[in-house]
Amino acid sequence: MPVARHVSPSPGDVVLLVGTMKGAFILRADPRRRDWEVGGPYFPGSAVYATAYDRRAGRHRIWAGPNSMHWGGMLQSTDDFGQTWTNPVTANVKFPQDTGAALKQIWQIAPGRDERPDTLYCGVEPAALFVSHDAGDTWRLVEGLWNHAQRPLWQPGGGGLCLHTILLDPEQPARIRVAISTAGMYVTEDDGSTWRPSNKGVRAEFLPDKYPEFGQCVHKVVQAQRRPDRMFLQNHWGLYRSDDRGETWTDVANGVPSDFGFPIAIHPSDPDSAWIVPLESDAFRCTPEGRLRVYRTRDGGAHWEPMSAGLPQDGAYETVLRDGLAVDPLDRVGVYFGTRSGKLFASTDEGQTWSALADGLPPIISVKTAVA
Amino acid sequence: MPQPENSVLFVIPGALRELAGNRPEIRLERAAGSLLDALSRLWTECPALRDRVMTETGDVRPHVNIFVDGQNMRDAGGLQMPVRGGAEVFLLPAVSGG
């Protein structure tokens, strides 16, 4: 097995958590974000779909959900940037025996609200939500969602039947929105006890009824932290904006080469700005015309502009997956994305220009950012 | 240490040895009859092995193979296959993965 290199971020450094099909990497740079150090690989051979950085209650804890094809998956964490990881004796995220279900993949890890610093959420395949109230030591299935009457009708997408997005409403403490492929979005307003589908205006190109109550293949959803009514959604065909907390959705695929894609990221302070990486189609999930272009809107989706300076524009048939795009919270926002071919790109000017941070990583499936 | 004829020898794969006290082999007193019984003894001795080898539904993970005296348990009755005294049980990752 490869020997991991380690990084030691200082306070204020930008940290990238990069999950790949064959392990995880931790990158660090000072706030100028010019020179990056790469740590890893961690969990070599295991797919890491989910990572998270938890800085609540004075922590600098990184979570990961490595999944070994042989030995399964569980949540592991490090408080020293990867030098040592927890390795629980028994699987911490697992289905109760009476469900008859078995964990296939950990898709998302979401630290809870600041006022509940020991709460975390975890989205998994088969599609389910788990919650921990003791800083990740023990987890329980959120039964309100698992027992939803529509769940037997949910269908797996290409990546399996997975709960991949968890949005904690910044203003309404009992409201959580999750997205499931392929079931669409579900919302709780009582902290998980009851859930309802919430997909009005989102189309399902692959169903006879194009606008069903549920069953959409939502790829990624984001919510503005400072104006939580504003959300963006990249769908399996469809690019949407909501101005009512996701209750209704409006098509904003204006000027993009395709409204098919996986990831979407929203500006941390400007609710009108977002980034996407369109792909040609569901039949050919690669960047259109062999050109790797990020598209940005600064007017809530009325217009999208291509941003390609520094990105390959010839024969670049790349794919960026649903968690492969992220932004940092610095004043001049950094934008980062990783491709299925193992290339990692960064922009420190909100997408105007790009540079390669790594080329030759295993296929990248998730990119998350934090400030140490 | 149990006598070989009254025991079962488990061969632990490299990836899991740290969870088994860095032991490549573990000899345990033979339990009553089946592979499931024998594995239950192993889980008692090394609790961390269980969830790596089995799912929460009690099935052997699909990319893990268990051989008893050279026979793949999937071809010989699964977890109910008999395990004789003196048997060798190999836990092995399948050829897939990595």
HADDOCK unambig.tbl for C-alpha pairs under 7 A between the chains (distance, minus, plus):
assign (segid A and resid 45 and name CA) (segid B and resid 98 and name CA) 4.31 0.50 0.50
assign (segid A and resid 46 and name CA) (segid B and resid 98 and name CA) 6.78 0.50 0.50
assign (segid A and resid 69 and name CA) (segid B and resid 63 and name CA) 6.52 0.50 0.50
assign (segid A and resid 69 and name CA) (segid B and resid 97 and name CA) 5.49 0.50 0.50
assign (segid A and resid 70 and name CA) (segid B and resid 61 and name CA) 6.97 0.50 0.50
assign (segid A and resid 70 and name CA) (segid B and resid 63 and name CA) 4.90 0.50 0.50
assign (segid A and resid 70 and name CA) (segid B and resid 64 and name CA) 5.70 0.50 0.50
assign (segid A and resid 70 and name CA) (segid B and resid 93 and name CA) 5.87 0.50 0.50
assign (segid A and resid 70 and name CA) (segid B and resid 97 and name CA) 6.86 0.50 0.50
assign (segid A and resid 71 and name CA) (segid B and resid 52 and name CA) 4.50 0.50 0.50
assign (segid A and resid 71 and name CA) (segid B and resid 53 and name CA) 5.99 0.50 0.50
assign (segid A and resid 72 and name CA) (segid B and resid 52 and name CA) 6.06 0.50 0.50
assign (segid A and resid 89 and name CA) (segid B and resid 47 and name CA) 6.52 0.50 0.50
assign (segid A and resid 89 and name CA) (segid B and resid 48 and name CA) 4.28 0.50 0.50
assign (segid A and resid 90 and name CA) (segid B and resid 48 and name CA) 5.76 0.50 0.50
assign (segid A and resid 90 and name CA) (segid B and resid 51 and name CA) 5.91 0.50 0.50
assign (segid A and resid 91 and name CA) (segid B and resid 51 and name CA) 5.96 0.50 0.50
assign (segid A and resid 94 and name CA) (segid B and resid 56 and name CA) 6.59 0.50 0.50
assign (segid A and resid 95 and name CA) (segid B and resid 56 and name CA) 6.69 0.50 0.50
assign (segid A and resid 97 and name CA) (segid B and resid 56 and name CA) 6.53 0.50 0.50
assign (segid A and resid 97 and name CA) (segid B and resid 57 and name CA) 6.15 0.50 0.50
assign (segid A and resid 100 and name CA) (segid B and resid 57 and name CA) 6.04 0.50 0.50
assign (segid A and resid 101 and name CA) (segid B and resid 57 and name CA) 6.63 0.50 0.50
assign (segid A and resid 102 and name CA) (segid B and resid 55 and name CA) 6.13 0.50 0.50
assign (segid A and resid 102 and name CA) (segid B and resid 56 and name CA) 5.71 0.50 0.50
assign (segid A and resid 102 and name CA) (segid B and resid 57 and name CA) 6.12 0.50 0.50
